[in-house]
Amino acid sequence: MKFRINTTGSIVEPNDETVLEQMKNSPFYTAIPDVEPDAQEGDNEGVKPLSKMNKDELLAASQAAGIDVPDGSTKAEIVELIQAAGV
């Protein structure tokens, strides 16, 4: 299940059951339907591809997914961390 961060519009997908439950019960996230596997990047309603996110959005998405981002990381490095985590 994926969620939209209400403040940024970023889409995140938790990969931990505890985080999933917290996001379901939080007013800061809105659950969104699962994306079709053959959908093109950015074609999903409101889903912003990582490549189009600014650094603050990437940091918010990584934080929501429980990903530690080292200080001074570039956008490209943050995208790699998010992709490696399978978010």
Secondary structure, DSSP 8 states (H G I E B T S, - for coil): -EEEETTT--EE---SHHHHHHHHT-TTEEEE----TT--TT-STT---GGG--HHHHHHHHHHTT----TT--HHHHHHHHHHTT-
